[in-house]
Amino acid sequence: MNKLMAVLGCCFISFGALASDLEDLAKDGYAVIDETTVKGYDFEGCEYDRVIAFNNGLKFQCSEYSYHYSYNPEVYILKHAQYDSYKVIIDDEEFEGRLGR
């Protein structure tokens, strides 16, 4: 029973962290425009100019370096309301780059 409560607690903490990140990004002018998953299941972070394909047909080109491994992570695609600026949140990690097909 204690193990179940610990797992559930981690899930709620993770969702709370994501909600907080999305709220901060919304204050900065970003809005979620799509939700998908990484094509090919494995995600190993961003490297400059790395292209990450998503299962919705879109592709994201990283403009920064940040290593993060995840298997079949959820992806939130965000666009700035005024500028042609995109970010993605993959497995609760935020990345900047360009979006295309």
KEKE-3310 file (N, C-alpha, C; in steps of 0.2 Angstrom, whole numbers, plus 5000, padded with zeros to 4 digits):
npx = (5004:5010:5019:5011:5005:5016:5020:5009:5009:5021:5017:5007:5015:5024:5014:5010:5022:5023:5011:5014:5025:5019:5010:5019:5025:5014:5012:5023:5018:5016:5007:4999:4999:4998:4998:5007:5018:5035:5042:5047:5049:5061:5069:5082:5086:5091:5102:5111:5104:5098:5085:5070:5057:5040:5025:5013:5017:5024:5040:5054:5067:5081:5088:5097:5107:5104:5104:5093:5085:5071:5058:5046:5040:5027:5023:5022:5018:5022:5018:5023:5012:5014:5026:5036:5040:5045:5042:5045:5039:5045:5043:5042:5053:5059:5062:5070:5067:5065:5050:5043:5038)
npy = (4994:5006:5008:5010:5022:5030:5029:5035:5048:5053:5054:5064:5074:5076:5079:5091:5099:5100:5107:5119:5123:5125:5135:5146:5147:5151:5164:5170:5171:5160:5146:5130:5121:5108:5091:5076:5062:5056:5050:5034:5031:5031:5045:5055:5068:5085:5091:5103:5108:5095:5084:5081:5069:5068:5059:5065:5070:5081:5090:5094:5105:5106:5120:5120:5112:5099:5085:5071:5057:5047:5035:5034:5047:5059:5074:5091:5104:5121:5137:5154:5168:5181:5180:5171:5159:5144:5131:5115:5103:5090:5075:5082:5091:5106:5113:5123:5128:5125:5122:5111:5102)
npz = (5000:5004:4994:4983:4986:4986:4972:4966:4972:4966:4953:4953:4958:4947:4937:4942:4941:4928:4925:4931:4924:4911:4914:4917:4905:4897:4903:4897:4884:4877:4870:4870:4855:4850:4854:4855:4852:4853:4838:4834:4847:4857:4865:4866:4870:4865:4853:4845:4830:4828:4822:4827:4825:4826:4830:4824:4812:4812:4813:4824:4825:4835:4844:4854:4866:4876:4886:4888:4892:4887:4886:4874:4876:4880:4871:4871:4860:4858:4854:4852:4855:4848:4841:4829:4836:4843:4856:4864:4875:4881:4890:4902:4900:4894:4878:4865:4848:4830:4821:4809:4794)
capx = (5000:5014:5022:5006:5004:5023:5020:5004:5012:5026:5013:5004:5021:5026:5009:5010:5027:5021:5006:5017:5029:5014:5008:5024:5026:5008:5013:5028:5015:5016:5001:5000:4995:4997:5000:5009:5023:5041:5041:5052:5049:5066:5071:5089:5088:5092:5108:5110:5101:5095:5078:5066:5051:5034:5020:5008:5019:5028:5047:5056:5074:5083:5092:5101:5109:5102:5103:5088:5083:5065:5055:5039:5037:5022:5026:5017:5021:5020:5019:5022:5007:5016:5032:5037:5044:5042:5045:5042:5040:5046:5044:5043:5059:5058:5067:5068:5069:5060:5045:5041:5035)
capy = (5000:5012:5008:5012:5029:5033:5030:5040:5054:5055:5055:5070:5079:5077:5083:5098:5102:5102:5112:5125:5125:5128:5142:5151:5148:5155:5171:5172:5172:5153:5142:5123:5120:5101:5086:5071:5058:5056:5045:5029:5029:5034:5052:5056:5075:5089:5093:5109:5106:5088:5085:5076:5068:5067:5055:5069:5072:5087:5089:5099:5106:5109:5125:5120:5106:5096:5078:5069:5051:5045:5031:5035:5052:5064:5080:5097:5109:5127:5143:5161:5172:5186:5179:5164:5155:5137:5127:5109:5100:5082:5072:5088:5095:5112:5114:5128:5126:5127:5117:5111:5096)
capz = (5000:5004:4987:4978:4988:4983:4965:4965:4974:4961:4947:4955:4958:4940:4933:4945:4939:4921:4925:4933:4918:4906:4917:4916:4897:4895:4905:4893:4878:4873:4870:4867:4849:4849:4859:4852:4855:4848:4833:4836:4854:4861:4865:4869:4871:4860:4851:4840:4823:4828:4820:4831:4822:4830:4827:4821:4806:4812:4815:4828:4825:4841:4844:4860:4869:4883:4886:4892:4889:4889:4881:4871:4880:4878:4868:4870:4856:4860:4849:4855:4852:4844:4837:4826:4841:4846:4861:4865:4882:4881:4896:4907:4899:4889:4873:4860:4841:4825:4819:4802:4792)
cpx = (5004:5018:5018:5005:5011:5022:5015:5006:5017:5022:5010:5009:5023:5021:5009:5016:5026:5016:5009:5022:5025:5012:5013:5025:5020:5009:5018:5025:5015:5010:5002:4996:4994:5000:5002:5014:5029:5040:5048:5053:5054:5068:5077:5091:5089:5100:5107:5109:5099:5088:5075:5059:5045:5029:5014:5011:5024:5035:5049:5064:5077:5088:5097:5103:5107:5100:5097:5085:5076:5062:5048:5036:5032:5026:5020:5021:5018:5022:5018:5016:5008:5022:5032:5042:5041:5046:5042:5043:5039:5047:5046:5049:5057:5063:5065:5071:5064:5056:5044:5038:5040)
cpy = (5006:5013:5012:5020:5033:5034:5035:5047:5057:5057:5062:5076:5081:5081:5090:5102:5104:5107:5119:5128:5128:5134:5147:5152:5152:5162:5174:5173:5165:5150:5135:5123:5113:5097:5080:5066:5058:5049:5040:5028:5032:5041:5053:5063:5079:5091:5099:5105:5098:5089:5079:5075:5066:5063:5058:5071:5078:5085:5095:5099:5109:5115:5126:5113:5104:5089:5076:5062:5049:5040:5032:5041:5056:5070:5085:5102:5116:5132:5149:5164:5177:5185:5172:5160:5149:5134:5120:5107:5093:5079:5077:5092:5100:5112:5119:5126:5129:5121:5117:5104:5092)
cpz = (5000:4997:4983:4980:4985:4976:4963:4966:4969:4954:4948:4955:4951:4936:4936:4942:4931:4920:4926:4927:4912:4908:4916:4909:4895:4897:4900:4885:4874:4875:4867:4861:4847:4854:4855:4855:4850:4844:4834:4843:4859:4860:4869:4869:4865:4859:4845:4833:4823:4826:4824:4827:4827:4826:4823:4814:4806:4814:4819:4827:4831:4840:4850:4861:4876:4882:4891:4889:4892:4884:4880:4875:4876:4876:4868:4866:4857:4855:4853:4851:4847:4839:4834:4830:4843:4851:4861:4872:4880:4887:4902:4906:4893:4884:4868:4853:4836:4823:4812:4800:4789)
residu = (MET:ASN:LYS:LEU:MET:ALA:VAL:LEU:GLY:CYS:CYS:PHE:ILE:SER:PHE:GLY:ALA:LEU:ALA:SER:ASP:LEU:GLU:ASP:LEU:ALA:LYS:ASP:GLY:TYR:ALA:VAL:ILE:ASP:GLU:THR:THR:VAL:LYS:GLY:TYR:ASP:PHE:GLU:GLY:CYS:GLU:TYR:ASP:ARG:VAL:ILE:ALA:PHE:ASN:ASN:GLY:LEU:LYS:PHE:GLN:CYS:SER:GLU:TYR:SER:TYR:HIS:TYR:SER:TYR:ASN:PRO:GLU:VAL:TYR:ILE:LEU:LYS:HIS:ALA:GLN:TYR:ASP:SER:TYR:LYS:VAL:ILE:ILE:ASP:ASP:GLU:GLU:PHE:GLU:GLY:ARG:LEU:GLY:ARG)
# end
